[in-house]
């Protein structure tokens, strides 16, 4: 017998849990099935937090063959040497995300991968640019490209050392790999963005020398 007050998504099962994305109760099955797929779940949703915790505990290591730019070697020493740029770059990324609440992990990964390709060519003495097609990814790409161009000017680095194009390329590869390993791949997920916020407190944008606990994927 159909529920007298059915779930607004499936119109079949009984409403069981409040969905902040919908602003009303939905059934547990639709919560699990549509979470971060058709439902734009806020980061403080208890069901989303629980799901992300479960994913974190059961996530398999990223296989080498599945890692972005598998032919590129990124060492822990390089990450440590480039830590001022890493923190500032993540701060710029999170700042752009704060200004564009619709930005999701897929946009971030597309922007970072495209930016890495741009800096790969710059490191080879060429210049070839192919921004992402998706509007938000393209916006983030442009914002981060501008940040990196400004980083080359001493007055914008706050005393931090300059970075070569090849180092910037590898740093972007690193961030892309971390994102690939930390995002569940759902269309509306912001798991990677949440991970970056946890690893780099909001002060990172104003304090480029701040350290983080980010781990090599």
N, C-alpha and C positions, 0 to 999 in steps of 0.2 A: 504494500500500500504506500503510495507517495506521501512524503512528508506534508503536513498541513502548512508549514511555513518553510518551504524548501530553500536550499542554498541558492543565492542569486546567480551563481556561475553555472552550475550543472542543472539546476532546476529539478533535482531528484532527491539528493540526500538532505538530511537534517542539518540545520545550522548548528555549529558546535563551538567555534572559536572566533573571537573578534579579529577582523583583518583591518589594520590601520590604513592599508593601501586602498581598500574599498570603503572604509568608514562604516562597516556593518559586519555582522557575523557571516561566516561561510562554513562549509563543511571541511573536515580534516583532510579528506582526499584532495579536494581542490586546492587547499592551502599547500599541500606538499607538491602537487603536480604543477601548479601555476606560479609558485613562488619564484620570483626573479625571471620568469618567462613571459607571462602576460601581466603579472602583478608587479608594480614598481614599489617594492617593499622598502620602508624606511629602515635605517640602520639600527634603530632602537626596538624593532619588533622582537618580542621574546622568542617567537617561533623561528625567525630568521637567525637570531643569535645562537639558538640551540642547534639549528641545521649547520651553521658555519663551524660551530665547535665540533660537531660530529665529523664534518668533512676534514677539518684540520687533523683530527685523530686518526682518520682512515685514509688520508691522501697518500697514494704511492709516490715514491720519488720520481722526478721528471726524467724519463729515459733520454739518454744522450741523443738518440735519433730524433726525438721530438723537440729538442731544445732549439729555439730560434738561432740562426746563424751557427750551425753545428761545426763549421770549419774554423770558427774564431776561438782562440784561447784567451780567457780572461783570468788573470791571477789575483790572488788575495792581496798581494803586494800592491798591485795597481789600484785596487779598490781603496786600500789604506792611503796610498799616496794622493789619490784624487778625492779623499773624503770631503774637503771643503766644497768642491764643486758638486759632489754627490748630494750633500745636504741642501745646498742652495738650489740645485736643479729640482729635487723633490719638493722643496718649498714652493718653487714657482709652479710646479705641476699641481700641487694641492691648492694653491691660490687660484689657479684657473678653474679647478673643480668647484671651489667654493663660490665662484662667480657664475658658474654654469651647472646648476644642480641636476640637469638632465644627463650630464657626462657619465658614462658607464665604463667598465673595464675594457670592453671591446674598442671604444674610442681611444682610450689610453694606450692600449697595445698597438693599435694601428698607427697612432702618432709616433710612438717611440720607435717602431720598426722602420717607418718611413724616414724618420730623422736619422736613424742609424745608417740607412742606405745613403743618405745625403752626405754624412760625414765619412762614410767609407770612400766615396769618390773624392772628397776634399783631401783625405789623407793620401790619396794617390796623385794629388796635384791636379785634379779635374774638378768640375762642378756640374753636377747633374741633380736636378731636384724633381721629385715626383711626390707631391703631397697626397695625403689620403683623399678619397672621394667623399666620404661621409662628412657632412658639415661640421659636426662637433669635433671629430677627429682632425679635420683640417684646421679648425680654429686652434686646437691645442698644439698642433704641429707648428703653426705660425707663431704662437705665443712662446713656445720653448725655443724655437729657432732664434727669435729676437733676443730671448734671455741669453742664449749661448753666444750670440754675436756681441752682446754687451759685456759678457764675462771676459772677453778678450781685451777689454779696456781696463787698465790698472785701477782706475777710480771706482769701478764696479766690483772689484774682487775683495775689497776690504783687507788688503795685505796678503791674500792667498796667492800662491804661485800660479803662473800661467799654465794652461793645459794645451798640449798638442792635439791636432785634429784626430790623430790615430788613438790617442788616449780618450778623447771624447767619444769617438766611435765605440770603443770597447766598453765604456761606461754605459752608453745607451744599450748596447747588447746585453750587458749585465742586468739593467733594469727591465728590459724586455723579457729576459729569461725568468727573472724573479716573478714578474707579472704572469707569465705563462704557468708557472708552478703554483701561484697563489690564487688564481682566479678559477672558478668552477666552470667557466665558459658559457654560462647562461646569458641570454640576451640583455637582461636588465641588472645583472649582478654588479656590485661595487666592492666585492670582496678584496680586490687588490688595493683599491683606494683606501679601504678601511685598514688594511694591513700597513700601508705606508703611514697613515695617520698614527697608528700605534707605535711604529718604529721611529718616526720622526715627529716629535711634538710640534705643535703649531709655531713654537718659537724658532723652529728651523729656518723659516723664511727670513728671520731677522738675525739669526745667529748661524752663519754658514759653517762655523767650526764645530758645531755641536756633533757629538758622536751618536751612533745608533747601534742597535743590536742586530742589524740585518745580516743574514747568513747567505753565503754563496750557495746557489741552487745546484 
